[in-house]
Amino acid sequence: MSLQKIGLIVGGLVLVLGGGYYVVKNLSSVKKQFIPEAQAASLWIEVISSSISFIDKNGLSQPLHSGDEVSPGTTIVSNATGRAVIHLPDGSVLRVDENSKLILDNAEFSSTDDGLIVEATLVFGRVWSKVVGLATPESRWEVKTSNAVATVRGTSFGVGYKDGKSRIVGGENKIKVNPIDPKTQKVIDKAEREIDSGKFIEIKDEDIDTILSKPESLSQPLAIAKAPKDVLDWNLRNEIADRVINQKIEILKQGKLNDRVIRNILRKETETLKEKVKSLKLQEATDEEIDKEIRKEGIKEFKDRLRINIEKLISEGVIDNTTYTETTNETSTENIDNKVSSGETIIPIGQPVKLEVTGITAIKEIKDTDKISIKVLLLFSSGDKKDVTETAVWKITGNIGTVERGIFMAKIREEDSEIGEIKGSLQATFQDGDISLTSDVINIIVFPQVGETIPQG
């Protein structure tokens, strides 16, 4: 497979116009790599919040802004409030968290067969990968730290590293994780693990020492576990962002388009987004204003643009005019009360649109000391749901009890016992960045247990 280098490769790059290819030479090696059919392409960055910078060739920090192109070999750094998204040509992304340092070791993309290779090193902090789907057997996506490497073919996953400790969490599908000897930087193949969605693995430098000295104890230091709450919260935030990509893909699949055409349209989407960011920059919009603007888009806008792209593909002979079937069903969110003055419902792509509490509303009578399991569900514009019970914050009015880890525990206080039944309410709130949703108020009456003596006034 012929792969096209994206941007500049550290170590030197010679462009040979007559031959139509790049000659890439890495100064640490005498090996040369010839990449036929090269064309201008690069990764670019979207700054979610300031500040984001890169380290220049003199070791100095220089600011990055939305729309700036970044090349393999670039080191990207975020401060305590900085977050950014690195966009790949195929629609895949790398999300850099606060207090992070990420080196883009390599990025190669072939527009002829959609081959993609991404290699990145997380020096410290956290980075989330959303891989649209690697099209060829040679394609690869990996993120490594000083003591671990995660490799996937098409999924989402998060990697964190701090103080000699790597944390890797699965997103959608399985990912492969291998420890790395921090002293030699050699991958320890025999200690490979597979992580499912929502599971995570923690690898410490001392775990590597144990593996190397006692190979028979491989299973113990690399045990796979359920991710702790702080990791789950981070996972959820990125899952929400991933749904923007996932819902676009779902709309395309509903239109009966094959994978190659879908990848073609996703590339056009990335190009369109980049041009929109450039246009906003010309209007002197700040990074935060740009981020807010591009997240306003709804499903209707995407479908309108999709219609234009389909017409282009038909005119170019890529597909015929019977290939695409436009879907009219806007998912189960049609009745969500989010109206504009025209009366048309705005359904954002892949975004949470409603918060729903289940499990307690159907119970007609709640008694003192009852324990009731409840769930808080985040409803998305795609129609699917996500359990956010452990993340939700509760507002309780009246002395009716408490909510802890999805359990409502009804409790009539001793000083209120002479009143008899106690009235109150529950309301859940979910907040993550700019997303803030509140459930309907659930009115509750807690009754004394049968046989309980209630003093008479």
N, C-alpha and C positions, 0 to 999 in steps of 0.2 A: 504494500500500500504506500502511495506517495503522500507525505504529509507536508503541509505548508507552515512554515514558522510564522508565528504571530509576533509582529513587532521586531525589536532588536534583541539579539542574543548576546548576553554578556560575553566578552572574549573577542568580539569582532564580527563584522558582517559586510560582505561584499556583494553588491547588486550587479549582476551581469545582464544588461538590458537586451543585447542581441540574442543571447541564448535563452532568455525568458526564465531564468531560475536564480535562486539565491545560493551563494556558496557560504556556508557557515563554518567558522573555525573557532574552536574553543582553545584558548591559549594554554590551558592545562593539558591539552592533548594534541597530538599531531594528526588526529583523525579529522577528515573533512566529510561534510554531509551535503549531498546535492538534493535539492528539493524542487522538482519540476513543477510547472504550471503555477508558480507563485503569483499571488496578487495581494494588493495592499489590504491588510487586515490587522486589527489590534484589539486588545482588551481595553475596556474603559471603566471608569469608576463613577459611582453615584454616592455622594456623601449624604448620609442620613442626618447626621448631627456632627458639629465641629468639635475638635479639629482632627483632620487626617493629614498626614505628611508622608513624604518619601525621603530616603537617604540618597543624596546625590553622590557622584564619583569622588568628591572631596570629603565625604563623610558628614556633610552638613544636612540638616533637616530643612526641607522645602515643602510649602503647603500644597495640598491637592484639593481640587474642587470638582464638583459634578461635571461630567463631560470630558475630563482630562483622560488622555490615553496613558496606559501603563504597559510596560514591556516585561517579558521574562527577564529575570535578574533583578527586578525592582524589589526593594525592601519597603514595605508599607507599615506605618506606625500610627496608632490611635492613642489619644490621651484619655483622661478619665471620663470624658463625655462623648468622645468620637466614635461614630459607627459608620460603616460604609459597605457598599455592595460592589463587587467586581463582576462585570458582565462579560461572558464568553460569547463568541459568535453564534453558537447553537442555541442560546437561551439559558444555558446553565449559569449558575452564579456561585460566587464565594462571598459570604457575609462576614465581615471583620467586626468583632465586638470591641467594646471599650477596653482600654489598657492592654492593647495587643500589638504584637510585632510579627509580621508575616512576610516571608520571602517567596516570591513567585519564581521558583527554580526553572520551570519550563512550561510552555503552552504551545501546542501545535494543533493546527486544524486544516483539514482538507475539504474544500468545497465540492470536490468531485465525488467523494464517497462518504462525506460527513464524519471522517475519522477524527478523533480528538484525543490528545494526550495532555493531561494537566498534572504537574508535580509542584507541591508547595511545602514549605517548612514553616511550622509555627514555632517561633522562638519563645514566645510567652503569650498568654492571653487565651482567647477563644476564637474559633472560626467555624462557620457552618457551611457545608457544601450541599447544594441542590443540583444534582446531575440529572439532566433531562432524559438521558438514555444514550449509552455509547453504541454507535452504530456498527462498528467493525470489530473483529476479534483482536486487532492490534491496539484498539483504543484502551486508554487507561486513565484512571483518576485516583491520585493518592495524596494524602496529607500526612506528613510525619512530624514528630517532635524529636527531641534528643534521645528518647528511649522507647518510642513506639511509632508504628506506621499503620494507617488505615487505608485499605484499597477497596474500590467498588467498581461496578460496571454501570449501574444506573439506579440511583437511590438518593436519599438524603441522610446526612449524618453530621454530628458535631464533634469537634476535637478541642480539648482544653489542655493547657500546660502551665504549670507554675511550681517553682521550687522543687524540681526533680520529680514531679508527679504529673502523669498524663491521665486525662479522663476522656473517654470516647463513648458516645451515646448513639444508638441506632435510631433512625428516623422512620423511613417507609419500609425498606426491604433489608435483607441481610447485608452486613459488611464484614470484611475480613480484617482482623487485627493481628499484628505480629509485634512482639517486643524487639527492641534494638539495643544492642550493647552500647551504652553511651561512651565507652572508652574507644572502641574500635569502629563504631557506627555500622556494624554488621547486623543484618536481620537474623533473628533466631527463628528459623522456619518451623522447628519441631514444637514451638510453643504457640502456634497459630490458633486463634479462636474465631468463631463466628458469632456475631451479635445480632439479635432480632430487634424489631422496633420496640422502643421504650426501655430496652435493656442497656446496661452500661458496664464498662470495665475500667478499672483503675490500675495503672501500672506505675510503680515507684522504682527509683534507682536500686533500692535495696532488694526489690523483687528480682531484678536482673541478676544481682549477686547470688541470690538463692538458686535461681534457675541454672546458672553456670556452675555453681559448686555442687548442687544436688539435683541433677536432671530428673530423678525419680519423683520430685515434689512439684512437677510442672503445674499440676491442676490446682494446687492450693493458692499460690500467689496471684494467679490470673483468673480467679473465680468470677463468673458473670453474675451480676445482681440486678435487682430493680433499681433504677436510677433514683437518687435522693431528690428531695423536693426542689432544691435550687437548680438542679440539672433539668428536672422535669419542667420547671417554669421557663427556663431558657429554651428547651426543646419545643414547648408549646408556642412561644413567641415566633420561632422560626417555622414551625408547621403552619401557622397562620399566614406568614409571608409566602410559604411554598404553595399554598392553595391558589394564589393568583395564577401561578404557572400551571398547576394541575387542572384548574377549571378551564383555562384556555385549551389545553390538550384534550380535555373531555369534550368540549364543544366541537373541536376539529374531528374527533373520533366519531361523534354522533352524526357528523356530516359525511361519514363513510369514506374518509380520505385515508390513503395508505400511509405508512410510517414515513416514507421518503418525502411525500408531499407535506406532511405535518412538520417535518424537520425544516423543509424549505420555508414554510410560512413562519415558523418560529424564528428563523434567521431574519426574515423581513421584519418581524415584530421587534427584534433587538435593534435592528437598524433604524426603525421608525422611532423607537424610544430614544435612541442616541440623538437623532436629528431634533426631536422635541426638546431634549435637554439643551442642545446647542442653541436652539431658538430662544429658549428662556434665558440663557446666559447672555445673549445679545441684548435682551431687555433688562439686563443688570439685576436679574433675580438672584437672591441669595440661595445657598445650598438648601437651607431649610424650606424656603419658598418653592424651590424646584421639586423637592421631595413631596411636599404637600400637594402640589399641582398634579404630579403624575399618578398619585394615588386616588385621584377623584374619578378616574375612568370607570365607567359602568359596562355591563355586558352589552348593551345596545351599541355603544361606541366601538367596542371590539368587533362586534358582528358587522357593523357598517364598514369598518376597515378591512375585515376579512373578505367581505363581498368584493371590494376593490382588488385585493390581492388575488382572489380566485379568478377574476376577470383577466388580470395580467397573466396568470399562469396559463389560462386557456388561450389567450392571444399569442403567447410564446410557444404554445404547443406542448407544454409540460404535462398538462392534463386535458381531457376533452370536456365538452360542456355538459356531459351527463355524469361526470365523476362525483361532483359535490351535491349533497342533499342538505338544504338548509333546514335547520331545526327551528320549530316555533315554540316549543315548550320551554318556558323560562324558569323551570324548576319550581319547587314547592314554596318559594319565597314570594310568589306573586301577591299575596295578601298582606305583606309587611307594610306598615304605615310609615312609609318614607317618601312623601310626595313633594313634588315641586309645584310651582304655581300653575303649570299646565295640567296638573292632575296625573302626570305620568309617573309611575313608580321607577325610582332609580335603584337598580340592583348592582352594587359594586362587584367587580370580579374577585372571586375567591375570598371575600372579606366576611368577618362576623357581622351579622345583622340583627341578632336577637339573643337574649339570655332567658333561658327557661328553667324553672325549678320543677322537678317531678318527685313523686313518692309521698308527698304529704298533703297535696291538695285534695286527693280523693278520700282522705280519712275524715269522717264526719264528727267523730268524738275522740278527743285526746284526753287521756287521764294522767294525773300526777304520777311521776316516775316512769312513764312510758318512754321507750327509746325507739325512734323512728328513723329508718334509713332514707336519706334524701339525696338527690343528684342535681347538680347544676350543669346544664348543657348549653354549649355555645352553638348556635345555629348559623350556618354559613350560607352565602348566596348560592352556592352550588346545591343546597338542599341537604347536605350531610351535617352531622353533629359531632361535637367533641366534648368529652367529659372533662369539666374544669372544676369539679367539686373541691379538690384540695387547694385550688388557687383562689377560689371565690372568697370575697369578704362579706360578712353578714351584718346587717343592721337589724337589731331586735328591739322592738318597742314593747313596753309592759314587762312585768316580771313573770314571764312564762317559761323560762328555761334557758338553755344554751345550745349552741351548735359547735360540734367539734369533729373534724375529719369525716364529714358526711353523715353525722348522727345528730338528730335533734333530741335532746334530753329534756323532757317536760319536768318542771319543778315548781311547785307552789311553795313560796317561802312561808316559814312558820308565822311570821308577823302578818301574812296575808290570809292565813287559813280561815279566819273567821268570816272573810268576805264570801267564801265559797268558790264559784268559778272565776277564773282570771282571764281577762281579755288582753290580746296583744297582737303583734304581727311580725312576720319575717320578710326580709327583702335581701336578695343577693346582688352583689356588684362584681363585675369583672373589669379589670383595668390593665392595659399593657401599652405603654407608650401613648400614642394618640387614640387608641381604641378604649372606649369606656362605655360599657353597657350595664343596664340595671334591669333586674327582673320585675315582673308585676308584684305588687304587695300581696302577701298571703296572710289573710286574717285568721287568727287562731283563738280558740277558747279552750283553756285547760280546766278540766273538771277534777274534783277530788276523787280518789279511789272509792269504789263501793265499800261501804262499811266504815269509812273514815268519819270520825265524829267532828262535826263542824259546830263550834259554839254558836248559840243563838243570841242575838242582841236584844 
